[in-house]
Amino acid sequence: MVIDVQEFNQININFETKTAVIGTGNRLGEIYDELNKFGYLISAGECINVGLGGHATGGGFGWTGRKYGLATDNIVSAEMVTANGTFISPINLTHHSDLFFAIRGAGNAGYGIITSLTLKIYPVQPIVTSIKISYLPEQVELAFIILDKVAKNLNENLSGYMELRSKHNNTYPFQINAAYLGIEEEARSAVKELIELSNPAYIKFEETTWLGIVDSYPIFTRSPSKITSYTIPPSGFSQEAIRVLINFINNFECDTVTLFDLYSSDVISRISINDSAFIHRNIFAVMELITHLGAYSKDAQTKCVERHLQFSKEFQAKYTSYFSYQDYIDRDLSDWLTRYYGPHVPRLIEIKKKYDPNNLFNWKQSIPTKLP
């Protein structure tokens, strides 16, 4: 059974409390467009055709993440229909606080049908600066090392992601894509140390609007792929890890790209992992390894996935944390409950038993009513 929530598409702003009640059927682009009419934004993801409900209740990092935090940390209230048809409202710190804990980090894992989220909203800056910093193949290793070194001290107005691709098809296989909430002069100052120490081959600053930044991210299209994710400790990668990853990307016969969401930020790390079900706090980045499969035969796809999973298992065991990001679903992930939710698994199961005792909402990676 699949439940379509697209009709839950209201967007109602409360200008006094600086919040918005947003239906979970809205996609991020629709929300950004509507709020921008009134000079506001929510802190959420970069991919504009992703739906709010699953995104925000599982994490949600984007162009303002290092300034205003994750989407899940900006949820102040929710409404939900439970398995027995009960409508619960509000779900917040004082009403159904156990469920409020669960839906911020595990709300996309089977507690009920969340119909709306009340989120904090923030004023749109009149000018936002797009930043692209690119590196040649021989510069990639140094770029990683320098970024690890300076990330924690980067201005909070700067958020973004990095991408690593094969050197065989890309002049600049490593690129930093960022948005700075302010003018170009300030943006240049924010990345001055990074640029001076890493000496990139290509740099571009461009003043634009908030919607200009939003619309700059490629539209997500569904196509066959294999995705695995890992959280990277605050110390970043070791030099050996960088070399192993670069070597894999360059020599893997299947089209593969690595994305890194740059979490390194006080606004994310200062929140205790016990405040919500979201545990990925004091980290450098979330890494997403994506192998595109659409161009290959079925047999070749199987081999690509097998090799991807083999590398992923070995790389995570040696070079990253044990944990993975629940918004990047990996159906093949072992011990996924612990990797997604860490020490909160027993608590999340108890909450599941309370609100969905017969496990109506269940699938391969939904919260169970008992430990596996």
GIKAGI-V16212 format. One record per residue. N is the residue number from 1. PHI is phi as a letter, one per 40 degrees, with the letter a starting at -180 (* if undefined). PSI is psi in whole degrees, 0 to 359 (none if undefined). D_CENTER is the distance of its C-alpha to the mean C-alpha in whole Angstrom. Layout:
# GIKAGI-V16212
n;phi;psi;d_center
N;PHI;PSI;D_CENTER
N;PHI;PSI;D_CENTER
This chain:
# GIKAGI-V16212
n;phi;psi;d_center
1;*;131;26
2;b;128;24
3;b;120;23
4;c;121;23
5;b;16;21
6;c;335;22
7;c;348;25
8;c;75;23
9;b;22;22
10;c;151;24
11;b;104;22
12;b;120;25
13;c;136;25
14;b;104;26
15;c;336;27
16;c;316;29
17;c;355;26
18;f;52;24
19;b;166;22
20;b;134;21
21;c;117;22
22;b;127;19
23;c;142;20
24;c;352;17
25;c;352;19
26;c;145;18
27;c;157;15
28;d;319;13
29;c;321;16
30;c;321;18
31;c;313;17
32;d;317;17
33;c;314;20
34;c;314;22
35;c;326;21
36;c;332;22
37;d;333;25
38;b;8;26
39;g;27;24
40;b;166;21
41;a;163;17
42;b;154;14
43;c;104;11
44;a;198;8
45;c;173;7
46;c;331;9
47;c;109;10
48;c;343;13
49;c;17;14
50;c;140;11
51;c;147;13
52;c;316;12
53;d;301;13
54;c;324;11
55;c;306;8
56;c;328;9
57;c;356;11
58;b;354;8
59;i;257;6
60;g;86;5
61;b;142;4
62;a;209;7
63;c;345;10
64;b;15;12
65;c;323;9
66;c;349;12
67;c;311;15
68;b;357;14
69;g;182;11
70;c;157;8
71;d;319;9
72;c;331;10
73;c;350;12
74;b;5;14
75;c;124;15
76;b;345;19
77;a;162;21
78;a;165;20
79;b;143;23
80;a;147;23
81;b;127;26
82;c;177;27
83;c;330;28
84;c;10;32
85;g;4;31
86;c;133;31
87;c;121;29
88;b;124;27
89;a;131;27
90;c;162;26
91;b;110;23
92;a;197;23
93;c;336;24
94;b;344;28
95;b;120;28
96;f;50;26
97;c;332;24
98;c;318;24
99;c;325;22
100;c;320;20
101;d;313;19
102;c;317;18
103;c;344;16
104;c;82;14
105;h;326;11
106;b;19;14
107;c;343;15
108;c;21;14
109;b;27;16
110;h;33;19
111;c;336;21
112;i;189;22
113;c;106;22
114;c;120;20
115;c;332;21
116;a;155;20
117;b;137;18
118;c;120;19
119;b;148;17
120;c;145;18
121;b;155;19
122;b;151;19
123;c;140;22
124;c;134;21
125;c;140;22
126;c;329;25
127;b;131;24
128;b;138;21
129;b;125;21
130;c;136;19
131;b;128;19
132;b;123;20
133;b;120;21
134;b;151;22
135;b;143;24
136;c;163;26
137;d;318;26
138;c;352;29
139;c;350;26
140;c;315;23
141;c;313;24
142;c;320;25
143;d;317;22
144;c;314;20
145;c;314;22
146;c;319;23
147;c;319;19
148;d;320;19
149;c;319;22
150;b;349;21
151;d;313;17
152;c;333;18
153;c;2;21
154;c;144;19
155;d;138;20
156;c;342;17
157;c;355;18
158;b;125;16
159;b;157;12
160;i;198;11
161;a;164;10
162;b;154;13
163;b;137;14
164;b;124;17
165;b;174;19
166;c;141;23
167;c;343;25
168;c;336;28
169;b;3;26
170;b;126;25
171;c;319;27
172;b;90;24
173;c;342;22
174;b;127;19
175;b;139;18
176;b;124;16
177;b;119;15
178;b;161;14
179;b;135;16
180;b;127;18
181;c;77;19
182;i;188;23
183;c;166;26
184;d;320;26
185;d;316;28
186;c;322;26
187;c;318;23
188;c;320;25
189;c;323;26
190;c;329;23
191;b;14;22
192;d;312;26
193;c;316;26
194;d;315;23
195;c;317;25
196;c;322;29
197;c;331;28
198;b;346;26
199;f;61;28
200;c;158;26
201;c;335;28
202;a;135;26
203;b;136;25
204;a;127;24
205;b;139;24
206;a;119;24
207;c;135;25
208;a;195;23
209;b;173;22
210;d;314;19
211;c;332;19
212;c;319;20
213;c;313;17
214;d;315;15
215;c;352;17
216;c;343;17
217;c;135;14
218;d;140;15
219;c;131;16
220;c;126;14
221;b;138;17
222;c;126;17
223;a;156;19
224;d;129;20
225;a;164;18
226;b;128;17
227;b;132;13
228;b;156;13
229;b;157;10
230;a;149;11
231;c;140;11
232;b;127;13
233;d;162;16
234;c;336;17
235;c;349;19
236;g;201;17
237;c;148;19
238;c;162;23
239;c;323;25
240;c;317;26
241;c;318;22
242;d;314;21
243;c;319;25
244;c;316;24
245;c;314;21
246;c;316;22
247;c;318;25
248;c;312;23
249;c;319;22
250;c;332;25
251;b;353;27
252;c;130;25
253;c;348;27
254;b;142;24
255;c;113;22
256;b;140;19
257;b;149;16
258;b;128;13
259;b;145;10
260;b;117;9
261;c;120;7
262;c;93;9
263;c;327;9
264;d;97;13
265;a;140;14
266;c;326;17
267;c;335;15
268;c;315;12
269;c;336;15
270;c;346;18
271;c;129;17
272;c;145;18
273;c;347;17
274;c;358;19
275;c;336;19
276;a;180;16
277;c;355;15
278;c;118;12
279;b;349;13
280;c;85;10
281;b;283;12
282;c;76;15
283;b;162;13
284;c;312;13
285;a;164;10
286;b;127;7
287;b;133;9
288;b;116;9
289;c;118;13
290;b;121;14
291;b;118;18
292;c;131;19
293;b;351;22
294;d;332;24
295;c;2;26
296;b;158;28
297;c;168;30
298;d;316;30
299;c;318;31
300;c;322;29
301;d;316;26
302;d;317;27
303;c;321;28
304;c;314;24
305;c;317;22
306;d;315;25
307;c;320;25
308;d;311;21
309;c;323;21
310;c;311;24
311;c;314;22
312;d;313;19
313;c;314;21
314;c;319;23
315;c;316;20
316;c;322;18
317;c;327;22
318;b;329;23
319;b;348;20
320;b;187;17
321;c;178;16
322;c;349;17
323;c;156;14
324;b;161;11
325;c;121;8
326;c;342;9
327;c;347;7
328;b;86;8
329;c;133;11
330;b;101;14
331;c;341;17
332;c;2;19
333;c;126;18
334;c;150;20
335;f;44;20
336;c;327;17
337;d;311;18
338;c;319;18
339;c;327;15
340;c;318;13
341;b;358;15
342;f;230;17
343;c;354;21
344;c;357;20
345;d;309;21
346;d;319;24
347;c;318;23
348;c;324;21
349;c;318;24
350;c;321;26
351;c;321;25
352;d;314;24
353;c;328;28
354;c;317;29
355;c;341;27
356;a;65;27
357;c;331;30
358;c;7;31
359;f;46;27
360;c;315;27
361;c;94;24
362;a;144;23
363;a;188;22
364;d;323;21
365;b;38;18
366;c;158;19
367;c;126;20
368;c;173;24
369;c;358;27
370;a;159;28
371;c;139;27
372;c;none;27
